[in-house]
Amino acid sequence: MVSLSRYLLAQHLAPFAMGFGLILFVLVIDVVLQMLDQVLSKGLVVGVALQLFTYNLAWIVALAVPMAVLIAVLMVFGRLAADNELLAMKAAGISFTRVVMPVALAALLLSVGMIWFNDQVLPDANHRARELAASLRRAKAALVLKQKEGVFLRDLGPYHLLIRGVDEETNQLSDLTLYDTGQPGPPTTLRAATGRIEIFDEGRYMRLALEDGEYHRVDGDDPERISRGTFGRQVLHIRDTSRDFSGYRSAYRGDREMDVAAMLAAVEATRVENGRTLTVVDSTVDAFAAEAAVASDATSFAERSRRLSSRITKQLSLVDTRRRRANTYLVEVHKKFSIALACVVFVLVGAPVGALTRARGTAVSVAVSLVFFFAFWMFLIGGEELADRGFVPPAVAMWAPDVTFGVIGFLLTRAAVLDRPLLGLRERLRRTQP
């Protein structure tokens, strides 16, 4: 039996590696295409782009591992069934469940590793990715941090810049007014219909191109003498070493940037805060009721009642906001475990599906696995949305996909053990035919 387990696990290694590489490639291509335009427009060095890509690789791995397990199981059990190896094992007295057992145990160990990965590695990677993305926005235009349309920017070296229109995605500027104070005497005024800013050297050097504009220059010796001219294109070079984005750090962490312990602590703190708020509300209502019992002025009583109602409404709204935030944390806690244990669930589903379909080849296995994983993921996303809004408990929402697909896997395994289609549907169809 040990030799059989080793044989089965060895058969899964190459398909798992192939499936993992394939899914990784597909997801990476999607990420690269999304990042390509942003990275190129920021003038970043290759090392920074690779760093951003590496941080985004963590969530890709978290998704690719369960999918690779499903692909591998489908391929191996489909081949075993097509080569009649499963039939030979059954003839030798080895049940289908015994064949699946070592693969399921290996998937369980992999799930434990993924739980650790999702709890310890993924949050930090998400946090660093967000930090770097924020830094890229700083580097994309040093003026974007403080830029407000219609407000002068006075920290661009010798230039004071007024921008009335900004497209942050393309770095296109419109309706610009710029004062150049770099020369002695009154500043030179430049106005341009459009402009474009480019970032180099990781944000420390900016090149501002003004187009279709005019300039006004006051003579320093004779203030009444003003020269005026037009230009088609004027390029300004701004150096500012303080704009280096590489050192940006953020203390704030969202739910996807926290480990399980931190999120559970946040949930407990939220419950304590809500308890205190509700206690204050109860005491306020009790005091108002006691005051109302002896009140004689109906007008003042009505006004106090209105103010009390408004105050209580605000307090209860705050309680509901905190509860929703706690639900968000709990959803993320359960999701870390649910996605990791999907490795085991997909073994329970993929093994009987592969045995019953008897399909060889990568294409069929990948297609079937994508269908199952898409359904699983839509189930998970829908549950997360319902749980965040408080319609469904977070535990139910996040574990429903695993339970549902686990039940499907049990029924499919039963059909494979009995060596007949699921629930005997084929035989029933045959009986109904004339």
TORMITI-463236 format. One record per residue (C-alpha): residue in three letters; x, y, z; residue number from 1. Coordinates in pm, whole numbers, plus 50000, padded with zeros to 5 digits. Example, Ala and Ser with C-alpha at 12.3 -4.5 7.8 and 13.67 -1.06 7.14 Angstrom:
2
 code    xx    yy    zz pos
  ALA 51230 49550 50780   1
  SER 51367 49894 50714   2
//
This chain:
434
 code    xx    yy    zz pos
  MET 50000 50000 50000   1
  VAL 50290 50235 50068   2
  SER 50420 50173 49717   3
  LEU 50074 50250 49578   4
  SER 50058 50578 49770   5
  ARG 50402 50678 49646   6
  TYR 50303 50588 49292   7
  LEU 49985 50796 49308   8
  LEU 50158 51097 49461   9
  ALA 50443 51076 49209  10
  GLN 50187 51076 48929  11
  HIS 50051 51408 49058  12
  LEU 50380 51596 49075  13
  ALA 50425 51678 48708  14
  PRO 50055 51764 48642  15
  PHE 50051 51983 48954  16
  ALA 50363 52169 48843  17
  MET 50223 52205 48491  18
  GLY 49885 52326 48618  19
  PHE 50044 52566 48865  20
  GLY 50268 52709 48595  21
  LEU 49978 52744 48353  22
  ILE 49749 52921 48599  23
  LEU 50036 53134 48721  24
  PHE 50115 53235 48364  25
  VAL 49754 53333 48290  26
  LEU 49714 53539 48607  27
  VAL 50057 53696 48572  28
  ILE 49985 53805 48216  29
  ASP 49668 53974 48337  30
  VAL 49858 54157 48612  31
  VAL 50141 54256 48377  32
  LEU 49899 54399 48123  33
  GLN 49730 54603 48395  34
  MET 50061 54730 48529  35
  LEU 50241 54786 48200  36
  ASP 50095 55124 48112  37
  GLN 50128 55252 48469  38
  VAL 50489 55141 48503  39
  LEU 50595 55283 48167  40
  SER 50428 55617 48237  41
  LYS 50614 55661 48565  42
  GLY 50967 55623 48432  43
  LEU 51056 55362 48692  44
  VAL 51366 55151 48693  45
  VAL 51328 54780 48622  46
  GLY 51405 54685 48982  47
  VAL 51109 54881 49117  48
  ALA 50874 54731 48861  49
  LEU 50992 54381 48957  50
  GLN 50941 54463 49323  51
  LEU 50581 54567 49261  52
  PHE 50526 54254 49055  53
  THR 50673 54033 49330  54
  TYR 50436 54173 49592  55
  ASN 50137 54112 49364  56
  LEU 50258 53758 49306  57
  ALA 50147 53651 49656  58
  TRP 49772 53662 49589  59
  ILE 49829 53492 49255  60
  VAL 49997 53199 49432  61
  ALA 49709 53180 49683  62
  LEU 49466 53127 49393  63
  ALA 49688 52918 49168  64
  VAL 49762 52640 49420  65
  PRO 49400 52515 49464  66
  MET 49342 52539 49090  67
  ALA 49661 52343 49021  68
  VAL 49546 52072 49263  69
  LEU 49218 52037 49075  70
  ILE 49391 52020 48737  71
  ALA 49641 51759 48859  72
  VAL 49374 51538 49016  73
  LEU 49156 51554 48706  74
  MET 49446 51465 48479  75
  VAL 49579 51178 48690  76
  PHE 49249 51010 48768  77
  GLY 49128 51059 48412  78
  ARG 49440 50884 48285  79
  LEU 49414 50606 48545  80
  ALA 49056 50541 48440  81
  ALA 49134 50556 48066  82
  ASP 49425 50310 48110  83
  ASN 49203 50081 48321  84
  GLU 49444 50113 48613  85
  LEU 49156 50200 48846  86
  LEU 48976 49888 48722  87
  ALA 49286 49678 48792  88
  MET 49314 49825 49144  89
  LYS 48950 49745 49207  90
  ALA 49002 49387 49085  91
  ALA 49293 49360 49331  92
  GLY 49060 49458 49614  93
  ILE 49171 49822 49641  94
  SER 48869 50048 49677  95
  PHE 48838 50385 49509  96
  THR 48835 50561 49846  97
  ARG 49167 50392 49931  98
  VAL 49311 50526 49606  99
  VAL 49191 50878 49683 100
  MET 49307 50874 50046 101
  PRO 49683 50947 49998 102
  VAL 49605 51227 49754 103
  ALA 49355 51380 49997 104
  LEU 49609 51361 50282 105
  ALA 49873 51528 50066 106
  ALA 49618 51798 49978 107
  LEU 49548 51845 50350 108
  LEU 49917 51902 50419 109
  LEU 49927 52146 50130 110
  SER 49623 52323 50277 111
  VAL 49802 52362 50610 112
  GLY 50094 52521 50429 113
  MET 49857 52753 50239 114
  ILE 49685 52854 50564 115
  TRP 50024 52966 50693 116
  PHE 50097 53140 50362 117
  ASN 49760 53319 50358 118
  ASP 49802 53429 50719 119
  GLN 50169 53525 50735 120
  VAL 50297 53597 50384 121
  LEU 49996 53726 50190 122
  PRO 49897 54013 50427 123
  ASP 50248 54158 50433 124
  ALA 50276 54129 50056 125
  ASN 49940 54304 50010 126
  HIS 50050 54577 50251 127
  ARG 50379 54635 50073 128
  ALA 50204 54632 49736 129
  ARG 49965 54903 49856 130
  GLU 50255 55106 49996 131
  LEU 50442 55078 49670 132
  ALA 50131 55165 49469 133
  ALA 50086 55476 49684 134
  SER 50450 55559 49630 135
  LEU 50407 55519 49256 136
  ARG 50124 55769 49264 137
  ARG 50360 56005 49443 138
  ALA 50628 55945 49183 139
  LYS 50389 55959 48890 140
  ALA 50352 56327 48954 141
  ALA 50520 56490 49249 142
  LEU 50245 56746 49231 143
  VAL 49965 56491 49258 144
  LEU 50005 56460 49635 145
  LYS 49912 56821 49700 146
  GLN 49760 56905 49370 147
  LYS 49414 57052 49377 148
  GLU 49271 57199 49065 149
  GLY 49268 57577 49090 150
  VAL 49526 57595 49374 151
  PHE 49883 57719 49330 152
  LEU 50161 57467 49395 153
  ARG 50457 57644 49548 154
  ASP 50697 57358 49617 155
  LEU 50827 57278 49267 156
  GLY 51171 57429 49294 157
  PRO 51176 57784 49154 158
  TYR 50832 57739 48994 159
  HIS 50483 57820 49118 160
  LEU 50225 57631 48916 161
  LEU 49849 57664 48878 162
  ILE 49667 57381 48701 163
  ARG 49299 57396 48624 164
  GLY 49268 57047 48475 165
  VAL 49453 56721 48547 166
  ASP 49422 56373 48399 167
  GLU 49613 56157 48649 168
  GLU 49611 55850 48425 169
  THR 49782 56013 48127 170
  ASN 49969 56292 48310 171
  GLN 49796 56539 48079 172
  LEU 49748 56890 48218 173
  SER 49528 57168 48084 174
  ASP 49498 57545 48130 175
  LEU 49827 57605 48311 176
  THR 49973 57919 48463 177
  LEU 50334 57911 48580 178
  TYR 50553 58167 48754 179
  ASP 50927 58128 48713 180
  THR 51108 58285 49011 181
  GLY 51447 58139 48925 182
  GLN 51577 58466 48776 183
  PRO 51640 58800 48953 184
  GLY 51360 59050 48937 185
  PRO 50987 58994 48883 186
  PRO 50886 58639 48794 187
  THR 50822 58536 48437 188
  THR 50465 58429 48373 189
  LEU 50391 58144 48134 190
  ARG 50047 58031 48030 191
  ALA 49977 57718 47828 192
  ALA 49666 57550 47699 193
  THR 49798 57199 47763 194
  GLY 50096 57029 47919 195
  ARG 50240 56694 48012 196
  ILE 50456 56582 48301 197
  GLU 50701 56291 48290 198
  ILE 50882 56136 48587 199
  PHE 51236 56000 48587 200
  ASP 51488 55875 48842 201
  GLU 51212 55739 49068 202
  GLY 51043 56075 49115 203
  ARG 51348 56290 49177 204
  TYR 51349 56448 48831 205
  MET 51043 56580 48647 206
  ARG 51012 56713 48297 207
  LEU 50719 56947 48238 208
  ALA 50633 57021 47878 209
  LEU 50407 57321 47809 210
  GLU 50235 57345 47473 211
  ASP 50050 57616 47283 212
  GLY 50125 57900 47525 213
  GLU 50251 58250 47580 214
  TYR 50488 58422 47822 215
  HIS 50501 58762 47992 216
  ARG 50830 58900 48124 217
  VAL 50876 59225 48320 218
  ASP 51205 59403 48271 219
  GLY 51392 59411 48602 220
  ASP 51545 59751 48527 221
  ASP 51228 59908 48392 222
  PRO 50909 59766 48555 223
  GLU 50693 59946 48297 224
  ARG 50856 59754 48016 225
  ILE 50693 59417 47949 226
  SER 50785 59169 47680 227
  ARG 50534 58920 47550 228
  GLY 50567 58622 47318 229
  THR 50415 58290 47222 230
  PHE 50558 57942 47200 231
  GLY 50452 57611 47058 232
  ARG 50638 57401 47314 233
  GLN 50837 57490 47625 234
  VAL 51014 57224 47835 235
  LEU 51098 57281 48203 236
  HIS 51328 57056 48406 237
  ILE 51252 57022 48777 238
  ARG 51481 56838 49014 239
  ASP 51358 56753 49362 240
  THR 51540 56482 49559 241
  SER 51280 56497 49837 242
  ARG 51030 56331 49603 243
  ASP 51197 55991 49619 244
  PHE 50908 55752 49676 245
  SER 51108 55445 49778 246
  GLY 51094 55523 50151 247
  TYR 50717 55560 50179 248
  ARG 50565 55363 50466 249
  SER 50208 55337 50589 250
  ALA 50107 55230 50939 251
  TYR 49748 55163 50835 252
  ARG 49653 54809 50733 253
  GLY 49328 54706 50570 254
  ASP 49156 54372 50625 255
  ARG 49357 54204 50348 256
  GLU 49681 54331 50499 257
  MET 49629 54184 50847 258
  ASP 49690 53837 50987 259
  VAL 49425 53636 51169 260
  ALA 49537 53741 51518 261
  ALA 49527 54111 51431 262
  MET 49181 54084 51274 263
  LEU 49036 53889 51567 264
  ALA 49179 54152 51802 265
  ALA 49017 54425 51591 266
  VAL 48684 54240 51600 267
  GLU 48701 54211 51980 268
  ALA 48789 54580 52013 269
  THR 48492 54667 51792 270
  ARG 48259 54458 52008 271
  VAL 48384 54630 52322 272
  GLU 48331 54974 52165 273
  ASN 47979 54879 52057 274
  GLY 47904 54750 52405 275
  ARG 48009 55081 52557 276
  THR 47809 55278 52303 277
  LEU 47494 55073 52364 278
  THR 47539 55115 52739 279
  VAL 47553 55491 52694 280
  VAL 47241 55479 52475 281
  ASP 47053 55276 52735 282
  SER 47151 55509 53019 283
  THR 47054 55813 52811 284
  VAL 46713 55666 52732 285
  ASP 46657 55576 53100 286
  ALA 46748 55928 53210 287
  PHE 46517 56077 52950 288
  ALA 46232 55850 53061 289
  ALA 46280 55952 53424 290
  GLU 46283 56319 53321 291
  ALA 45975 56276 53106 292
  ALA 45778 56138 53401 293
  VAL 45800 56472 53582 294
  ALA 45810 56708 53282 295
  SER 45541 56977 53268 296
  ASP 45641 57187 52968 297
  ALA 45522 57001 52656 298
  THR 45712 57228 52415 299
  SER 46052 57185 52578 300
  PHE 45985 56815 52622 301
  ALA 45918 56774 52248 302
  GLU 46241 56959 52165 303
  ARG 46444 56742 52403 304
  SER 46279 56435 52256 305
  ARG 46379 56541 51905 306
  ARG 46741 56600 52007 307
  LEU 46752 56268 52191 308
  SER 46615 56083 51888 309
  SER 46879 56242 51664 310
  ARG 47158 56154 51910 311
  ILE 47044 55794 51946 312
  THR 47013 55756 51570 313
  LYS 47373 55869 51525 314
  GLN 47495 55633 51798 315
  LEU 47311 55337 51649 316
  SER 47445 55424 51305 317
  LEU 47797 55421 51451 318
  VAL 47728 55080 51606 319
  ASP 47609 54946 51271 320
  THR 47919 55084 51095 321
  ARG 48145 54913 51347 322
  ARG 47953 54588 51312 323
  ARG 47997 54596 50936 324
  ARG 48368 54655 50979 325
  ALA 48388 54360 51218 326
  ASN 48204 54146 50961 327
  THR 48462 54247 50702 328
  TYR 48742 54125 50929 329
  LEU 48563 53797 51004 330
  VAL 48499 53738 50634 331
  GLU 48869 53772 50564 332
  VAL 48958 53540 50854 333
  HIS 48732 53263 50729 334
  LYS 48836 53321 50368 335
  LYS 49201 53253 50451 336
  PHE 49104 52905 50572 337
  SER 48832 52841 50315 338
  ILE 49052 52903 50011 339
  ALA 49336 52698 50157 340
  LEU 49115 52398 50237 341
  ALA 48974 52414 49886 342
  CYS 49275 52197 49798 343
  VAL 49112 51906 49984 344
  VAL 48767 51984 49847 345
  PHE 48897 51985 49492 346
  VAL 49055 51644 49546 347
  LEU 48715 51510 49654 348
  VAL 48557 51662 49344 349
  GLY 48834 51611 49089 350
  ALA 48913 51246 49160 351
  PRO 48564 51107 49087 352
  VAL 48510 51348 48797 353
  GLY 48833 51230 48637 354
  ALA 48745 50865 48700 355
  LEU 48392 50900 48562 356
  THR 48482 51105 48253 357
  ARG 48790 50890 48170 358
  ALA 48930 51191 47984 359
  ARG 49294 51211 47882 360
  GLY 49490 51522 47805 361
  THR 49550 51863 47953 362
  ALA 49286 52058 47763 363
  VAL 48988 51870 47905 364
  SER 49126 51879 48259 365
  VAL 49199 52251 48244 366
  ALA 48856 52327 48095 367
  VAL 48672 52124 48360 368
  SER 48881 52269 48643 369
  LEU 48816 52624 48523 370
  VAL 48442 52558 48527 371
  PHE 48456 52423 48883 372
  PHE 48687 52696 49009 373
  PHE 48483 52971 48844 374
  ALA 48169 52841 49015 375
  PHE 48359 52814 49345 376
  TRP 48497 53166 49314 377
  MET 48161 53321 49220 378
  PHE 48011 53143 49518 379
  LEU 48283 53289 49738 380
  ILE 48252 53644 49603 381
  GLY 47874 53641 49637 382
  GLY 47899 53517 49995 383
  GLU 48157 53783 50078 384
  GLU 47930 54057 49948 385
  LEU 47633 53928 50149 386
  ALA 47843 53890 50463 387
  ASP 47994 54238 50434 388
  ARG 47641 54380 50423 389
  GLY 47531 54175 50720 390
  PHE 47280 53955 50538 391
  VAL 47469 53630 50607 392
  PRO 47704 53536 50893 393
  PRO 48068 53553 50775 394
  ALA 48138 53189 50864 395
  VAL 47838 53067 50663 396
  ALA 47925 53285 50365 397
  MET 48289 53178 50342 398
  TRP 48245 52808 50419 399
  ALA 47937 52757 50200 400
  PRO 48147 52696 49883 401
  ASP 48362 52433 50057 402
  VAL 48058 52260 50207 403
  THR 47864 52269 49879 404
  PHE 48150 52135 49670 405
  GLY 48232 51885 49945 406
  VAL 47880 51744 49920 407
  ILE 47911 51733 49542 408
  GLY 48243 51553 49583 409
  PHE 48085 51299 49820 410
  LEU 47807 51223 49571 411
  LEU 48055 51195 49285 412
  THR 48282 50970 49492 413
  ARG 47983 50751 49572 414
  ALA 47909 50722 49202 415
  ALA 48273 50632 49131 416
  VAL 48284 50373 49410 417
  LEU 47968 50210 49275 418
  ASP 48112 50241 48923 419
  ARG 47801 50403 48789 420
  PRO 47691 50753 48692 421
  LEU 47586 50993 48963 422
  LEU 47266 50874 49134 423
  GLY 47214 50617 48854 424
  LEU 47077 50873 48613 425
  ARG 47200 50689 48304 426
  GLU 47016 50369 48402 427
  ARG 46698 50564 48469 428
  LEU 46722 50732 48131 429
  ARG 46767 50393 47965 430
  ARG 46456 50258 48138 431
  THR 46247 50548 48007 432
  GLN 46356 50493 47646 433
  PRO 46115 50293 47423 434
//
